[in-house]
Amino acid sequence: MSRLALMLVLAALPAAAQSPATPLGPAYTEPLRPQIHFSPREHWMNDPNGLVYFEGEYHLFFQFNPQGDTPGHISWGHAVSKDLLHWQELPVAIPAIAGDQNELVFTGSVVVDDENSSRLCANNKPCLVAIYTAHHDKSGTETENREAQALAVSQDRGRTWQRFAGNPVLDVGLPEFRDPSVSWSEENHAWLMAVSLPNEHQVAFFTSPNLKQWSRLSTFGPAGITNQHNPKAQWECPDLLHIPADSGKGPGTWALKVGMNPGSPQGGSGEQYFLGNFDGRTFTPSTLPGAHGWTDYGKDSYCAISYNNLPQTEQPTLIGWMDNWQYADKLPTIPWRGQMTLPRRVTWLTDSAGQSLKQDPVVAPLRIGKPTDISRTLKPDQALTLPSLTVPAELTLNIQPNNAQTTGLRLYSDFDHYTEIAYNLTTHQLYTDRTHSLEAATAPPDFLARTEAPTAPTRPYDLHIILDRSSIEVFAQDGTIAMTTLVLPSTTKLRVELFTRGNTQPTQITGKSWQLQPIW
């Protein structure tokens, strides 16, 4: 079932059917509760929305069901942070509308209207304007499903919002037309929107002088992966951003990211990217090696979007939903469902292997004290156990595999259950394998899986691993590979085992580990 179909079925349910009443215990201490990733205090959360920096605060809006822990009654939740790590959850920002005028508040953007181009800012002062998809199903006065783009405005730093009386501002008459990504275009000195045509596997670009009247510029797609793996695949959550060169030199490049659900090669939902050029009107993808890939090769990162209005000293920054539509509503977390990835700084790397998106997680401020040295030399076909880690924790490994066929590590939650992260030097792949992390009888459907990413032999065999109570984020080959994986361990203490297989020469591993400070 697609995201849309799932939401529509559940949106019609009464609140009592959404989730049994669960007394709230001590905040953020429940089993499996993320300790360094944002999750709502309670209820359902999916896509990040409206990421914007304004007056010293990073805003994180998100798809939210304020009435239960499954999709439905979709509204915009809201949290703010001073550092992208420690979050304060605020009241619902833009609520769904029930009854004959039903409106679900689907994914969108928030911009800072510095010059009051919209004429919606009080006293001609900068205000926040949300551009979101207003979804109306065919109940009530609607005879068919309809999606159009709408506005809401905040005069008080995002604390309260008022819908624009002239909504919708962009309606092309399609039942599925969603997830506007809006930013200021210096090329056009106007607002730019990238918005999804899900069933056509396209991204349409529009421009506006005032956020109210929109003109179509061009369309990108179909391209890359469309419905090769699933005939019901849809494109969602587009995001166009300009990213600097990793070296800090050169003009940078453009990246167009687009989510897919279902039908990603990893299974279920995923997100691909295209590197290329945007001339203010048309996006043209590059044909160089590596110019098309996956933002994350794990099963559990979707609809990552970038921040608007960041200070010029900060690199483009993404946050994604750490989950998969195959099983998101079946995970055994109470009283919440859903968490976000760590923020990721994004640059563009060009080397002998081609070009690639490069991601660097924002995590260093959470490190406690000095790191522990976990460097080891492994004999052929040897496994070595390291001191146990208590999550949240961080590992960095630099591997000299020599002639090993496979080398990496296992993270054991008990004697029988583990997740394996390793390089296969024969197939030129990095993989994350959680097929042994749970008993099949207790695992959610489609959860026990192995995901793989292609590697480049000219790039370093490194691993940057961030462990939370129910997730593993892996960054590899100088940040050109990201793999995000949910896990459901029975304990917060993990046994770490380094291993190497198929070699006749020693494997050298240089590494460090840190304990991380919880954000709550």
C-alpha positions in Angstrom: 0.0 0.0 0.0 1.3 3.4 -0.9 1.9 6.2 1.6 -1.2 8.0 0.3 -3.5 5.0 0.4 -2.3 4.1 3.9 -2.9 7.6 5.2 -6.4 7.8 3.6 -7.6 4.6 5.1 -6.4 5.5 8.5 -7.4 9.1 8.4 -11.0 8.0 8.3 -10.7 6.1 11.5 -12.0 7.6 14.7 -9.3 8.6 17.2 -10.1 5.7 19.5 -9.2 3.3 16.7 -5.8 4.9 16.1 -4.0 3.7 19.2 -4.9 2.3 22.6 -4.5 4.8 25.4 -1.1 4.4 26.9 -0.1 6.2 30.2 3.0 8.3 29.6 5.9 7.3 31.7 9.1 9.2 32.4 9.9 11.2 29.2 12.3 9.7 26.7 13.3 6.7 28.8 11.2 4.0 27.2 12.7 0.9 25.7 14.0 1.6 22.1 13.5 5.4 22.6 16.2 7.3 20.6 18.6 9.1 22.8 20.4 11.2 20.2 17.8 11.4 17.4 14.6 13.5 17.5 11.4 11.6 18.1 8.0 13.1 19.2 7.0 12.7 22.8 4.2 10.5 21.7 2.2 9.6 18.5 3.1 9.1 14.9 5.7 11.0 12.9 6.9 10.7 9.3 8.5 13.1 6.8 10.4 16.1 8.0 8.9 19.4 6.7 9.7 23.0 6.5 13.3 22.9 7.7 14.3 26.5 8.2 16.7 28.6 10.3 15.3 31.8 11.6 16.4 34.2 14.4 18.8 31.8 16.0 16.6 28.7 15.9 16.6 25.6 13.7 13.0 24.6 13.0 11.9 21.1 12.4 8.4 20.6 11.2 7.1 17.1 10.5 4.2 14.9 9.4 2.4 14.2 12.6 -0.8 12.4 13.8 -1.7 14.1 17.1 -4.4 11.5 17.8 -2.4 8.2 17.6 0.6 6.2 16.7 -0.4 5.2 13.1 -0.8 7.4 10.0 -3.9 9.6 10.0 -5.1 13.1 10.8 -1.9 14.3 9.2 -0.9 17.7 10.6 2.4 19.5 11.0 4.2 18.8 14.3 7.0 21.3 15.3 10.3 21.3 17.2 13.1 23.9 17.6 16.8 23.7 18.4 19.7 26.0 19.0 22.3 23.4 17.8 20.5 20.9 15.5 20.9 18.3 18.3 18.9 19.3 21.4 15.2 19.7 20.5 12.2 21.3 22.2 8.9 19.9 20.9 6.2 22.6 20.5 2.5 22.4 20.0 1.1 21.3 16.6 1.8 24.0 14.1 -0.7 23.4 11.3 -3.5 21.0 12.2 -5.6 18.9 9.9 -9.1 20.0 9.2 -11.9 17.5 9.7 -15.5 17.5 8.4 -16.8 18.6 5.0 -13.8 20.9 4.4 -11.4 18.1 5.2 -7.7 18.9 4.7 -4.7 16.8 5.6 -1.5 18.8 5.8 1.0 16.9 3.7 4.7 17.6 3.2 6.1 21.1 2.3 8.5 23.9 3.0 9.0 27.0 5.1 10.7 30.1 3.8 11.7 33.4 5.4 9.9 36.2 3.5 12.5 38.9 4.3 11.2 41.4 1.8 7.5 40.7 2.4 7.0 39.6 -1.2 3.9 37.8 -0.2 2.4 40.8 1.5 1.5 38.5 4.3 4.0 39.7 6.8 2.6 42.1 9.5 4.2 45.6 9.7 6.4 44.7 6.7 8.7 42.7 9.0 10.2 39.3 7.9 7.8 36.4 8.6 7.7 32.7 8.1 5.6 31.3 5.2 4.8 27.6 4.9 4.0 26.1 1.5 2.4 22.7 2.0 0.3 20.2 0.1 -3.3 20.5 1.1 -4.8 17.0 0.6 -8.5 16.7 0.3 -10.0 13.2 0.0 -13.2 12.4 -1.7 -15.4 12.4 1.4 -17.5 15.4 2.4 -17.9 18.0 -0.4 -15.1 16.5 -2.6 -16.1 14.1 -5.3 -12.6 12.9 -5.9 -9.2 13.1 -4.3 -7.4 16.4 -4.8 -4.0 17.7 -3.9 -2.9 21.4 -4.3 -0.3 23.7 -2.8 -1.4 26.1 0.0 0.1 28.7 2.3 0.1 29.4 6.0 1.9 32.3 7.7 3.5 32.9 11.1 4.3 36.3 12.6 5.7 34.9 15.9 8.7 32.8 15.0 6.7 29.8 14.0 4.7 29.5 17.3 1.3 30.0 15.7 0.1 29.8 12.1 -2.8 31.1 10.0 -3.9 29.6 6.7 -3.9 32.0 3.8 -7.5 32.9 2.8 -6.7 32.6 -0.9 -5.7 28.9 -0.7 -4.9 27.0 -2.8 -2.1 28.9 -4.6 -1.2 26.2 -7.0 -3.7 23.6 -8.3 -3.2 21.8 -11.5 -6.2 19.5 -11.1 -4.4 16.3 -10.3 -5.4 13.9 -7.5 -1.7 13.4 -6.7 0.6 16.5 -6.8 2.6 17.1 -3.7 5.5 17.9 -1.5 6.6 21.4 -2.6 10.3 22.2 -2.0 10.5 26.0 -2.1 13.6 28.3 -1.9 14.8 31.6 -3.1 16.4 31.5 -6.6 19.2 34.1 -7.0 19.2 33.2 -10.7 15.7 34.4 -11.2 15.4 36.8 -8.2 12.1 34.9 -7.5 10.8 32.0 -5.5 11.5 28.5 -6.9 9.3 25.4 -6.3 10.2 21.8 -7.0 7.1 19.6 -6.6 6.4 16.0 -7.3 4.1 14.4 -10.0 4.2 11.0 -8.2 2.6 8.7 -10.8 4.4 10.4 -13.8 7.8 10.0 -12.0 8.5 13.6 -12.6 9.5 16.8 -10.7 7.9 20.0 -11.9 9.6 23.4 -11.4 7.6 26.6 -10.9 8.5 30.2 -10.2 6.7 33.0 -8.3 7.4 36.6 -7.4 5.2 36.5 -4.3 4.5 32.8 -3.3 0.9 33.3 -4.4 1.0 33.2 -8.2 3.1 30.4 -9.8 4.3 29.9 -13.4 5.6 26.6 -14.7 9.2 26.5 -15.8 10.1 22.9 -16.7 9.8 19.3 -15.8 12.4 16.7 -15.0 12.0 13.0 -15.4 11.3 10.1 -15.7 14.9 9.3 -15.0 17.0 6.9 -12.8 14.8 4.4 -11.0 11.1 4.7 -11.7 8.9 1.6 -11.5 11.5 -1.0 -12.5 11.2 -2.7 -9.1 7.5 -2.1 -8.4 4.8 -1.0 -10.8 3.1 1.1 -8.1 6.2 3.1 -7.4 5.7 6.9 -6.9 8.1 9.8 -6.7 7.8 12.0 -3.6 9.6 14.7 -1.6 11.8 16.4 -4.2 14.5 18.7 -3.0 16.8 20.8 -5.1 19.9 22.3 -3.5 23.2 23.8 -4.5 26.1 22.1 -2.8 29.7 23.2 -2.5 32.8 21.3 -3.5 34.2 19.2 -0.6 37.6 20.9 -1.2 36.0 24.3 -0.6 37.2 25.3 -4.1 35.3 25.5 -7.3 31.8 26.4 -8.2 30.0 23.5 -6.6 27.1 21.7 -8.2 23.4 21.1 -8.0 21.7 18.1 -6.5 18.1 17.0 -7.1 16.9 14.4 -4.6 13.6 12.6 -5.0 12.0 9.9 -2.8 10.5 6.7 -4.1 7.8 4.6 -2.5 7.5 1.7 -3.0 10.0 0.3 -5.4 13.5 1.3 -4.1 16.2 -1.3 -4.7 16.5 -1.7 -0.9 12.9 -2.6 -0.7 10.0 -0.2 0.2 10.9 3.5 0.4 14.2 5.1 -0.6 15.7 8.3 -2.0 17.8 8.7 -5.1 19.8 11.8 -6.2 21.0 13.3 -9.4 23.9 15.7 -9.7 23.8 18.2 -12.5 23.2 21.8 -13.4 20.2 24.1 -12.8 20.2 27.2 -14.9 17.2 28.9 -13.2 14.7 27.1 -15.4 15.8 23.5 -16.2 17.7 20.8 -14.3 20.1 18.9 -16.5 21.7 15.8 -14.9 25.4 15.1 -15.3 26.5 12.0 -17.2 29.7 11.5 -15.3 30.2 8.4 -13.2 28.6 8.6 -9.8 26.3 11.5 -10.8 23.2 9.3 -10.0 23.0 7.4 -6.8 21.1 6.9 -3.5 21.2 9.4 -0.7 21.1 6.5 1.6 21.7 2.8 0.8 20.0 1.5 3.9 16.4 0.7 4.3 15.6 3.4 6.8 16.1 6.9 5.5 13.4 8.6 3.5 12.4 12.1 2.3 15.5 13.9 3.5 15.2 17.6 2.9 17.5 20.5 3.3 17.4 23.6 5.5 16.4 27.0 4.1 18.0 30.3 5.2 21.1 28.8 6.8 23.9 31.2 7.8 26.4 31.5 4.9 29.1 29.8 7.1 27.1 26.6 7.2 27.1 23.9 4.6 23.8 22.6 3.2 22.2 20.4 5.9 19.7 17.5 5.5 17.4 15.7 7.9 15.4 12.6 6.9 12.8 10.3 8.3 14.5 7.2 9.7 12.0 4.6 8.8 10.5 2.6 5.9 6.9 2.5 4.7 7.1 -1.3 4.5 6.8 -1.6 8.3 6.8 1.9 9.9 3.4 1.4 11.5 4.3 -2.0 12.9 7.4 -1.2 14.9 7.1 -2.0 18.6 7.7 1.4 20.1 5.3 3.0 22.7 4.0 5.7 23.0 5.6 7.0 19.8 6.4 5.9 16.3 9.0 7.5 14.1 12.4 9.2 14.5 14.6 11.5 12.4 18.2 10.9 11.2 21.0 13.0 12.5 21.5 16.2 10.6 24.0 15.7 7.8 26.2 18.4 6.2 26.4 17.9 2.5 29.2 18.6 0.0 30.2 17.3 -3.4 33.2 15.1 -4.0 35.0 14.6 -7.3 37.9 12.2 -7.5 39.3 9.4 -9.7 36.2 7.3 -8.9 33.9 10.0 -10.3 31.6 12.3 -8.4 29.4 11.8 -5.4 27.2 13.3 -2.8 29.2 13.4 0.5 27.5 13.5 3.9 29.0 14.2 7.3 26.7 13.7 10.4 26.4 16.4 13.1 27.4 14.4 16.1 30.8 15.6 17.5 29.3 18.0 20.1 27.8 14.9 21.8 31.1 13.1 22.5 31.9 12.5 26.1 35.6 12.9 27.1 38.4 11.4 25.2 38.0 8.5 22.7 38.9 4.9 23.4 41.5 3.4 21.1 40.1 0.3 19.5 42.9 -0.3 16.9 43.6 -4.0 16.3 45.6 -6.2 13.9 43.6 -9.2 12.8 45.3 -12.4 11.7 43.8 -14.3 8.7 40.2 -15.4 9.4 40.3 -14.0 12.9 37.5 -12.4 15.0 38.4 -10.2 18.0 36.0 -9.0 20.7 36.3 -5.4 21.8 35.1 -4.0 25.2 31.3 -3.6 25.2 29.7 -0.4 24.2 26.7 1.3 25.9 24.6 3.2 23.4 24.5 5.9 22.4 28.0 5.6 21.0 30.2 6.4 18.0 32.9 4.3 16.2 35.4 5.3 13.6 37.4 2.6 11.8 40.0 2.9 9.1 40.7 -0.5 7.5 43.7 -1.8 5.6 42.2 -5.0 4.3 45.3 -6.2 2.4 44.0 -9.3 0.6 40.9 -10.0 2.8 37.7 -11.0 1.0 35.4 -9.6 3.7 36.2 -7.4 6.7 34.1 -5.4 9.2 32.3 -5.8 12.5 29.4 -7.4 14.2 27.3 -5.7 16.9 25.8 -8.3 19.3 22.8 -7.5 21.4 23.0 -11.0 23.0 24.7 -14.3 22.3 22.6 -15.1 19.2 21.5 -11.8 17.7 23.7 -9.4 15.8 23.9 -6.9 13.0 26.9 -7.2 10.6 28.5 -4.2 8.8 31.3 -5.1 6.4 33.2 -4.5 3.2 33.1 -7.4 0.6 36.3 -6.8 -1.3 35.4 -9.4 -3.9 32.0 -8.0 -4.9 33.1 -4.3 -4.2 30.2 -3.7 -1.8 29.6 -2.4 1.6 26.7 -4.2 3.3 24.6 -4.0 6.4 23.0 -7.2 7.4 20.3 -7.4 10.1 18.9 -10.8 9.2 20.3 -12.2 12.4 19.2 -9.3 14.6 15.8 -10.8 15.6 13.9 -14.0 15.6 11.9 -14.2 12.4 8.7 -14.9 14.4 9.0 -11.5 16.3 10.3 -9.3 13.4 8.0 -6.9 11.6 7.3 -8.0 7.9 10.2 -7.1 5.5 12.4 -6.1 8.5 15.0 -8.8 8.4 17.1 -7.7 5.4 20.5 -7.1 4.0 21.3 -3.9 2.1 24.3 -3.2 -0.1 26.1 -0.2 -1.6 28.7 -0.2 -4.4 32.2 0.8 -3.3 35.1 2.4 -5.1 38.5 0.6 -4.7 40.3 4.0 -4.9 38.5 5.4 -1.9 39.3 4.6 1.7 37.8 1.6 3.4 36.6 3.5 6.5 33.5 3.3 8.7 31.9 6.0 10.7 29.2 4.3 12.8 26.7 6.0 15.1 24.7 3.8 17.4 21.5 4.7 19.2 19.0 2.5 21.1 17.1 1.5 17.9 19.3 2.7 15.0 22.7 2.4 13.2 23.9 5.1 10.9 26.9 4.2 8.8 29.0 6.6 6.7 31.7 5.1 4.6 34.3 5.8 1.9 34.9 9.4 3.0 31.2 10.0 3.5 30.2 9.1 -0.1 28.1 6.1 1.2 25.4 6.4 3.9 23.5 3.4 5.2 20.8 3.9 7.8 19.4 0.8 9.6 16.8 0.5 12.3 17.4 -2.2 14.9 15.3 -3.6 17.8 17.9 -4.8 20.4 16.9 -6.2 23.7 19.6 -4.3 25.5 21.5 -1.0 25.4 24.9 -2.7 25.8 26.4 -4.1 22.6 29.3 -6.5 22.2 31.5 -5.4 19.3 33.4 -8.0 17.3 35.9 -7.1 14.5 36.5 -9.8 11.9 38.3 -10.6 8.7 37.7 -13.5 6.3 39.4 -15.0 3.3 42.8 -13.5 3.8 46.4 -14.7 4.0 47.8 -11.4 5.3 46.9 -9.5 8.5 44.2 -6.9 8.3 45.0 -3.6 10.0 42.2 -1.7 11.7 42.8 1.7 13.3 39.8 2.9 15.3 38.3 5.0 18.1 35.1 4.9 20.0 33.2 7.5 22.0 30.3 7.5 24.4 27.7 10.0 23.4 25.7 12.3 25.6 21.9 11.8 25.3 20.0 14.9 24.1 17.1 14.7 26.5 
